[in-house]
């Protein structure tokens, strides 16, 4: 099923190859770092968190080890009932 990948850093760069065929289900890559917005990340263009409402209803996989909980808190505050997938918590 399609999902949004939140995080366009080294964690995601290591995660995507491990997803194998499931990587084709990534609908968007989103990151809070404004320096990455509009840049290519593999087959995707990194979008700002403001784009998340465009993907309402899709699960958001948080691809970060250190900032996972902070990102999850922020997304829960900003979005109505987001479906978050936490890899570590």
GROMACS elastic network, one bead per residue, 0.5 to 0.9 nm:
[ bonds ]
;  ai    aj funct       b0    kb
    1    22     6  0.84498   500
    1    25     6  0.61285   500
    1    26     6  0.86606   500
    1    58     6  0.85766   500
    2    22     6  0.88402   500
    2    24     6  0.82309   500
    2    26     6  0.56823   500
    2    27     6  0.57586   500
    2    58     6  0.66523   500
    2    59     6  0.77468   500
    3    25     6  0.63007   500
    3    26     6  0.52023   500
    3    27     6  0.55893   500
    3    28     6  0.73933   500
    3    55     6  0.84138   500
    3    58     6  0.52730   500
    3    59     6  0.50787   500
    3    60     6  0.58768   500
    3    61     6  0.70210   500
    4    25     6  0.85865   500
    4    26     6  0.57204   500
    4    27     6  0.54765   500
    4    28     6  0.50114   500
    4    29     6  0.60115   500
    4    30     6  0.72868   500
    4    52     6  0.82994   500
    4    55     6  0.75313   500
    4    58     6  0.66699   500
    4    59     6  0.62525   500
    4    61     6  0.61116   500
    4    62     6  0.85396   500
    5     8     6  0.80658   500
    5    12     6  0.81092   500
    5    26     6  0.65347   500
    5    27     6  0.78186   500
    5    28     6  0.62446   500
    5    30     6  0.62589   500
    5    31     6  0.85563   500
    5    59     6  0.86733   500
    5    60     6  0.58941   500
    5    62     6  0.62630   500
    5    63     6  0.66999   500
    6    12     6  0.85129   500
    6    28     6  0.83196   500
    6    29     6  0.58267   500
    6    31     6  0.56542   500
    6    32     6  0.84187   500
    6    49     6  0.85033   500
    6    60     6  0.65057   500
    6    61     6  0.59376   500
    6    63     6  0.57778   500
    6    64     6  0.81364   500
    6    71     6  0.87302   500
    7    10     6  0.86877   500
    7    11     6  0.76947   500
    7    12     6  0.62463   500
    7    29     6  0.67745   500
    7    30     6  0.59069   500
    7    32     6  0.77203   500
    7    33     6  0.88737   500
    7    46     6  0.87778   500
    7    61     6  0.86347   500
    7    62     6  0.65530   500
    7    63     6  0.52099   500
    7    64     6  0.65350   500
    8    11     6  0.76416   500
    8    12     6  0.57480   500
    8    13     6  0.72562   500
    8    29     6  0.67401   500
    8    30     6  0.69039   500
    8    31     6  0.58684   500
    8    33     6  0.86976   500
    8    36     6  0.76632   500
    8    41     6  0.67785   500
    8    46     6  0.70394   500
    8    63     6  0.79442   500
    9    12     6  0.55473   500
    9    13     6  0.63219   500
    9    14     6  0.88972   500
    9    31     6  0.84962   500
    9    41     6  0.89080   500
    9    63     6  0.83140   500
    9    64     6  0.81268   500
   10    14     6  0.62401   500
   10    15     6  0.84957   500
   10    64     6  0.88286   500
   11    14     6  0.53036   500
   11    15     6  0.60927   500
   11    16     6  0.87738   500
   11    63     6  0.62125   500
   11    64     6  0.60348   500
   11    65     6  0.75385   500
   12    16     6  0.59100   500
   12    17     6  0.88837   500
   12    63     6  0.57131   500
   12    64     6  0.75682   500
   13    16     6  0.58241   500
   13    17     6  0.74351   500
   13    41     6  0.83405   500
   13    42     6  0.84457   500
   14    17     6  0.62704   500
   14    18     6  0.70949   500
   15    18     6  0.52682   500
   15    19     6  0.64876   500
   15    63     6  0.78064   500
   16    19     6  0.51686   500
   16    20     6  0.71587   500
   16    22     6  0.86219   500
   16    23     6  0.60951   500
   17    20     6  0.56816   500
   17    21     6  0.89599   500
   17    23     6  0.76936   500
   18    22     6  0.89420   500
   18    23     6  0.85437   500
   19    22     6  0.52233   500
   19    23     6  0.53999   500
   19    24     6  0.88790   500
   20    23     6  0.58865   500
   20    24     6  0.82454   500
   21    24     6  0.59294   500
   21    25     6  0.80365   500
   22    25     6  0.55383   500
   22    26     6  0.76549   500
   23    26     6  0.55789   500
   24    27     6  0.80534   500
   26    29     6  0.73408   500
   26    44     6  0.86878   500
   27    44     6  0.85806   500
   27    55     6  0.80264   500
   27    58     6  0.86505   500
   28    44     6  0.66515   500
   28    45     6  0.76534   500
   28    46     6  0.75037   500
   28    47     6  0.75037   500
   28    52     6  0.88770   500
   28    55     6  0.82468   500
   29    41     6  0.78066   500
   29    44     6  0.64177   500
   29    45     6  0.68119   500
   29    46     6  0.52134   500
   29    47     6  0.62375   500
   29    48     6  0.87815   500
   30    37     6  0.81221   500
   30    45     6  0.84905   500
   30    46     6  0.54053   500
   30    48     6  0.56378   500
   30    49     6  0.59104   500
   30    50     6  0.89365   500
   30    51     6  0.77819   500
   30    52     6  0.77781   500
   31    34     6  0.76696   500
   31    36     6  0.72089   500
   31    37     6  0.73165   500
   31    46     6  0.66131   500
   31    47     6  0.63915   500
   31    48     6  0.57628   500
   31    49     6  0.62851   500
   32    35     6  0.88155   500
   32    36     6  0.82122   500
   32    37     6  0.82661   500
   32    47     6  0.84649   500
   32    48     6  0.60337   500
   32    49     6  0.60183   500
   32    71     6  0.89276   500
   33    36     6  0.56799   500
   33    37     6  0.70536   500
   33    48     6  0.77673   500
   34    37     6  0.52869   500
   34    38     6  0.88218   500
   34    47     6  0.88876   500
   34    48     6  0.70486   500
   35    38     6  0.84790   500
   35    39     6  0.83432   500
   36    39     6  0.54903   500
   36    40     6  0.82898   500
   36    41     6  0.88984   500
   36    45     6  0.89525   500
   36    46     6  0.62952   500
   36    47     6  0.79449   500
   36    48     6  0.84851   500
   37    40     6  0.85775   500
   37    45     6  0.75403   500
   37    46     6  0.50324   500
   37    47     6  0.51721   500
   37    48     6  0.58605   500
   38    45     6  0.56224   500
   38    46     6  0.53266   500
   38    47     6  0.61992   500
   38    48     6  0.83612   500
   39    44     6  0.84099   500
   39    45     6  0.54990   500
   39    46     6  0.56009   500
   39    47     6  0.83242   500
   40    43     6  0.70075   500
   40    44     6  0.57190   500
   40    46     6  0.61796   500
   41    44     6  0.52225   500
   41    45     6  0.58367   500
   41    46     6  0.63734   500
   42    45     6  0.79311   500
   44    47     6  0.89100   500
   47    50     6  0.79083   500
   47    51     6  0.64287   500
   47    52     6  0.86296   500
   48    51     6  0.58187   500
   48    52     6  0.79334   500
   49    52     6  0.55569   500
   49    53     6  0.86186   500
   49    75     6  0.87868   500
   50    53     6  0.69921   500
   50    54     6  0.85651   500
   51    54     6  0.55800   500
   51    55     6  0.74259   500
   52    55     6  0.53004   500
   52    56     6  0.66079   500
   52    60     6  0.89823   500
   52    79     6  0.83586   500
   53    57     6  0.86724   500
   53    79     6  0.78296   500
   55    58     6  0.57894   500
   55    59     6  0.86656   500
   56    59     6  0.83246   500
   56    82     6  0.78911   500
   57    82     6  0.74636   500
   57    83     6  0.73256   500
   58    82     6  0.82300   500
   58    83     6  0.69746   500
   59    82     6  0.71528   500
   59    84     6  0.57048   500
   59    85     6  0.67711   500
   60    82     6  0.74587   500
   60    83     6  0.60823   500
   60    85     6  0.59189   500
   60    86     6  0.86789   500
   61    83     6  0.86069   500
   61    84     6  0.60346   500
   61    86     6  0.64179   500
   61    87     6  0.76811   500
   62    65     6  0.87068   500
   62    67     6  0.89900   500
   62    68     6  0.62962   500
   62    71     6  0.75139   500
   62    72     6  0.75528   500
   62    84     6  0.71787   500
   62    85     6  0.62104   500
   62    86     6  0.57913   500
   62    87     6  0.69998   500
   63    67     6  0.88661   500
   63    68     6  0.72199   500
   63    86     6  0.79529   500
   63    87     6  0.72566   500
   64    67     6  0.56531   500
   64    68     6  0.51570   500
   64    69     6  0.89465   500
   64    71     6  0.85560   500
   64    86     6  0.89117   500
   64    87     6  0.81233   500
   64    88     6  0.86786   500
   65    68     6  0.56196   500
   65    69     6  0.87109   500
   65    87     6  0.79590   500
   65    88     6  0.69045   500
   66    69     6  0.79179   500
   66    70     6  0.86259   500
   67    70     6  0.53126   500
   67    71     6  0.60176   500
   67    72     6  0.85047   500
   68    71     6  0.52703   500
   68    72     6  0.61141   500
   68    73     6  0.86757   500
   68    86     6  0.70916   500
   68    87     6  0.81355   500
   68    88     6  0.75759   500
   68    89     6  0.78521   500
   69    72     6  0.50084   500
   69    73     6  0.61312   500
   69    74     6  0.85862   500
   69    86     6  0.83215   500
   69    88     6  0.89512   500
   69    89     6  0.75305   500
   70    73     6  0.51480   500
   70    74     6  0.62050   500
   70    75     6  0.86508   500
   71    74     6  0.50983   500
   71    75     6  0.61190   500
   71    76     6  0.85557   500
   72    75     6  0.51681   500
   72    76     6  0.60980   500
   72    77     6  0.86200   500
   72    84     6  0.72154   500
   72    86     6  0.80258   500
   73    76     6  0.51885   500
   73    77     6  0.62710   500
   73    78     6  0.87395   500
   74    77     6  0.51926   500
   74    78     6  0.62283   500
   74    79     6  0.85198   500
   75    78     6  0.51059   500
   75    79     6  0.56913   500
   75    80     6  0.86535   500
   75    82     6  0.71812   500
   75    84     6  0.85438   500
   76    79     6  0.55183   500
   76    80     6  0.69223   500
   76    81     6  0.67635   500
   76    82     6  0.63635   500
   76    84     6  0.86536   500
   77    80     6  0.77002   500
   79    82     6  0.59212   500
   81    84     6  0.88906   500
   86    89     6  0.56050   500
